[in-house]
Amino acid sequence: MKLLQLNIEKGRFLNDVIDYVHKENFDVIHFQEVTGGQFSYGEADCYQRLQTSLNNYSGSVSRSLGLISDPQAYYANATFVKKNLPVAATEELWLGHFTKIDQIPGNNDPRWMEKPCTALCVQVNIAQKKLWLINTHLPWSPRAVDTGDKTVLGNKIYDFVEKEKKPFVFTGDLNIRPGTKLINHLNTLGRNLIEENSIINTLNLATHKSAARIFPPGLAVDFIFVDRSLTVENFHVVDRPTLSDHLGLFLDFIPA
């Protein structure tokens, strides 16, 4: 099975993302920063566009943020699975609750640290076996270190997986670097493919100008954790084509 993990940067390169998904024929796709209305580049409804373009997939979306002045605006995570993989269950883990704000903060505004966050958890059936697919976007902070909100949702995900939600694949833009307390805690769930493969950067420094200034060598903030019962056939960072201000993570694995 092939999986793509990607923060799509509010649809900035949405056509290229769709083309890449069709080219690689992924079985599972985890997206963050799936947006609509004034949150999006060109005010596109990213989830609707993805649903229409990826019509051989079943989509699930978890919206965390809206805008008072724009009923079309939302901020979300979305998971797509091929229709030959029946969805058995869908759950949401919340840090905060869906909220509508009065204006969109600037890119580095501390209010992003207070944005509600969710983990979208989708269970699929594969050859009479079940697999949990967990997709999240932890709160942004000026430095990619342990903060209270990240730890709260990270620990909720840990507890969710630990309580019989296995086997699993857990991915996301976690806005935190390897070696932190939260990442070390999550490492006990399964294999951390970022650390295992010595990945030091998951940001697209050609387009993520603020990150390039703050972290010239880059920084690994996007992760894939897999259950130890799964067999990893291929894992790599997707740095071409340009899909976002983050790099994609490509995983090819054999279910347990």
C-alpha positions as CSV (number, residue, x, y, z in Angstrom):
1,M,0.0,0.0,0.0
2,K,1.2,3.5,-0.8
3,L,0.6,6.5,1.4
4,L,1.3,10.2,1.0
5,Q,1.6,12.5,4.0
6,L,1.5,16.3,3.1
7,N,0.6,19.7,4.5
8,I,-0.9,21.2,1.3
9,E,-0.3,24.9,2.4
10,K,-3.9,26.0,2.0
11,G,-4.0,24.8,-1.7
12,R,-1.2,26.9,-3.0
13,F,-0.1,24.2,-5.4
14,L,-3.4,22.2,-5.4
15,N,-3.4,21.3,-9.1
16,D,0.2,20.0,-8.8
17,V,-0.9,18.0,-5.7
18,I,-3.8,16.4,-7.6
19,D,-1.6,15.6,-10.6
20,Y,1.0,14.0,-8.3
21,V,-1.6,11.8,-6.5
22,H,-2.9,10.6,-9.9
23,K,0.6,9.9,-11.1
24,E,1.7,7.9,-8.1
25,N,-1.7,6.2,-7.5
26,F,-1.6,6.3,-3.7
27,D,-3.9,4.0,-1.7
28,V,-4.1,6.4,1.2
29,I,-3.5,10.2,1.4
30,H,-3.2,12.3,4.6
31,F,-3.5,16.1,4.0
32,Q,-3.3,19.0,6.5
33,E,-4.1,22.7,5.8
34,V,-7.1,21.7,3.7
35,T,-8.9,25.0,3.6
36,G,-11.8,26.9,2.0
37,G,-12.9,30.5,1.5
38,Q,-10.6,33.2,2.7
39,F,-8.2,30.7,4.3
40,S,-7.3,29.3,0.9
41,Y,-5.2,30.6,-2.0
42,G,-7.7,31.9,-4.5
43,E,-10.4,31.2,-1.9
44,A,-10.6,27.6,-3.4
45,D,-12.6,25.0,-1.6
46,C,-9.8,22.5,-1.3
47,Y,-11.7,19.6,0.0
48,Q,-14.4,19.9,-2.6
49,R,-11.8,20.2,-5.4
50,L,-10.0,17.1,-4.0
51,Q,-13.2,15.1,-3.7
52,T,-14.2,15.9,-7.3
53,S,-10.7,15.2,-8.7
54,L,-10.1,12.1,-6.7
55,N,-13.4,10.4,-7.4
56,N,-12.0,6.9,-6.9
57,Y,-11.3,7.7,-3.3
58,S,-13.5,8.0,-0.2
59,G,-12.8,11.2,1.6
60,S,-13.1,12.2,5.3
61,V,-12.6,15.7,6.7
62,S,-12.2,17.2,10.1
63,R,-12.8,20.9,10.2
64,S,-11.2,22.8,13.2
65,L,-11.5,26.5,12.4
66,G,-13.9,28.9,10.6
67,L,-14.3,32.6,9.9
68,I,-17.2,34.6,11.2
69,S,-17.3,36.9,8.1
70,D,-17.0,34.0,5.5
71,P,-19.3,31.0,5.8
72,Q,-17.2,29.2,3.1
73,A,-14.0,29.5,5.2
74,Y,-12.6,26.5,7.0
75,Y,-9.3,24.9,8.1
76,A,-9.1,21.1,8.2
77,N,-7.4,17.8,7.9
78,A,-8.5,15.4,5.3
79,T,-7.9,11.7,4.6
80,F,-8.6,9.9,1.3
81,V,-8.6,6.2,0.8
82,K,-9.1,4.1,-2.3
83,K,-12.7,2.9,-2.6
84,N,-11.5,-0.7,-2.7
85,L,-10.5,-0.2,1.0
86,P,-13.8,0.0,2.9
87,V,-14.0,2.5,5.7
88,A,-15.1,0.7,8.9
89,A,-15.0,3.6,11.4
90,T,-14.2,7.3,11.7
91,E,-13.3,9.2,14.9
92,E,-12.1,12.6,15.8
93,L,-9.8,13.5,18.7
94,W,-10.1,17.1,19.7
95,L,-7.8,19.7,21.3
96,G,-10.4,22.5,21.8
97,H,-13.6,22.7,19.7
98,F,-14.5,24.0,16.3
99,T,-14.2,27.8,16.5
100,K,-15.0,30.7,14.2
101,I,-12.6,33.6,14.5
102,D,-13.1,37.2,13.5
103,Q,-10.0,37.6,11.3
104,I,-7.2,35.5,9.9
105,P,-4.0,35.9,11.9
106,G,-0.7,36.6,10.1
107,N,1.6,33.7,9.4
108,N,3.7,34.1,12.5
109,D,0.9,35.4,14.8
110,P,1.0,33.7,18.3
111,R,-2.8,33.2,18.0
112,W,-2.1,30.2,15.7
113,M,-0.8,28.5,18.9
114,E,-4.4,28.7,20.2
115,K,-6.1,27.3,17.1
116,P,-8.2,24.2,17.8
117,C,-6.7,21.0,16.5
118,T,-8.0,17.6,15.6
119,A,-6.7,14.1,14.8
120,L,-8.8,12.4,12.1
121,C,-8.8,8.7,12.7
122,V,-10.1,6.4,10.0
123,Q,-10.2,2.6,10.2
124,V,-10.1,0.6,6.9
125,N,-10.6,-3.1,6.1
126,I,-7.9,-4.8,4.3
127,A,-8.3,-8.5,3.4
128,Q,-10.4,-9.1,6.5
129,K,-8.0,-7.2,8.7
130,K,-8.4,-3.6,10.1
131,L,-5.9,-0.8,10.0
132,W,-6.1,2.6,11.8
133,L,-5.0,5.7,9.8
134,I,-4.4,8.7,12.0
135,N,-3.9,12.1,10.5
136,T,-3.2,15.3,12.6
137,H,-1.8,18.8,12.6
138,L,-0.5,19.9,16.0
139,P,-0.5,23.6,17.0
140,W,2.1,25.9,15.5
141,S,4.6,27.7,17.8
142,P,7.5,30.0,17.1
143,R,9.9,27.2,17.9
144,A,9.4,23.6,17.1
145,V,9.6,22.4,20.8
146,D,7.4,20.9,23.4
147,T,4.4,23.1,24.3
148,G,1.4,22.3,26.5
149,D,-1.1,22.1,23.6
150,K,1.0,19.9,21.5
151,T,1.6,17.6,24.4
152,V,-2.1,17.4,25.2
153,L,-3.2,16.3,21.7
154,G,-0.1,14.2,21.3
155,N,-0.9,12.3,24.5
156,K,-4.5,11.9,23.4
157,I,-3.3,10.3,20.2
158,Y,-0.9,8.1,22.2
159,D,-3.7,6.9,24.4
160,F,-6.0,6.3,21.4
161,V,-3.5,4.1,19.7
162,E,-2.3,2.3,22.9
163,K,-5.9,1.2,23.7
164,E,-6.1,-1.4,21.0
165,K,-6.1,0.9,17.9
166,K,-3.6,-1.3,16.2
167,P,-2.2,-1.9,13.7
168,F,-1.8,1.8,12.8
169,V,-0.2,4.4,10.6
170,F,0.0,7.8,12.2
171,T,1.2,10.8,10.3
172,G,1.0,14.6,10.4
173,D,2.6,18.0,10.5
174,L,3.4,18.0,14.2
175,N,5.2,21.3,14.4
176,I,7.8,19.8,16.6
177,R,11.4,18.5,16.1
178,P,12.8,15.0,16.8
179,G,14.3,14.5,20.2
180,T,11.6,16.3,22.1
181,K,9.7,14.7,25.0
182,L,6.6,14.3,22.9
183,I,8.3,12.6,20.0
184,N,10.3,10.4,22.4
185,H,7.0,9.4,24.0
186,L,5.3,8.7,20.6
187,N,8.4,6.6,19.6
188,T,7.3,4.0,22.1
189,L,4.2,3.3,20.0
190,G,6.0,2.1,16.9
191,R,8.6,3.0,14.3
192,N,9.4,6.7,13.8
193,L,10.4,6.7,10.1
194,I,11.8,10.2,10.3
195,E,14.3,9.4,13.0
196,E,14.9,5.8,11.6
197,N,16.0,7.3,8.3
198,S,17.9,10.3,9.7
199,I,15.7,12.8,8.0
200,I,16.7,16.3,9.1
201,N,14.3,18.5,7.0
202,T,10.7,18.2,5.9
203,L,10.2,21.9,4.9
204,N,10.4,23.2,1.4
205,L,13.0,26.0,1.9
206,A,12.5,27.2,-1.6
207,T,8.9,28.3,-0.8
208,H,8.9,28.5,3.0
209,K,10.8,31.7,3.2
210,S,10.3,32.3,7.0
211,A,11.6,28.8,7.8
212,A,14.6,29.4,5.5
213,R,15.5,32.5,7.5
214,I,15.0,30.9,10.9
215,F,16.2,27.3,10.2
216,P,18.7,27.7,7.2
217,P,19.4,23.9,7.1
218,G,15.8,23.1,7.5
219,L,13.9,21.2,10.2
220,A,12.0,17.9,10.4
221,V,8.5,18.6,11.7
222,D,6.4,16.2,9.6
223,F,6.3,12.6,10.8
224,I,5.2,9.0,10.0
225,F,4.9,6.5,12.8
226,V,4.0,2.9,11.9
227,D,3.0,-0.1,13.9
228,R,5.9,-2.6,14.3
229,S,3.8,-5.3,12.7
230,L,3.8,-3.5,9.3
231,T,6.5,-4.1,6.7
232,V,8.0,-0.9,5.3
233,E,9.0,-1.4,1.6
234,N,9.9,2.2,0.8
235,F,10.0,5.5,2.6
236,H,11.4,8.8,1.3
237,V,10.9,12.5,1.3
238,V,9.2,14.0,-1.8
239,D,11.1,17.1,-2.8
240,R,10.0,17.1,-6.4
241,P,7.6,18.4,-7.8
242,T,6.9,21.4,-5.6
243,L,3.7,20.6,-3.8
244,S,3.7,23.0,-0.8
245,D,5.9,24.8,1.7
246,H,6.3,21.4,3.3
247,L,7.8,18.3,1.6
248,G,5.7,15.2,1.2
249,L,6.4,11.9,2.9
250,F,6.0,8.8,0.7
251,L,5.4,5.4,2.4
252,D,5.0,2.0,0.7
253,F,4.1,-0.7,3.2
254,I,2.7,-4.1,3.6
255,P,-0.2,-4.4,6.1
256,A,0.1,-6.9,8.9
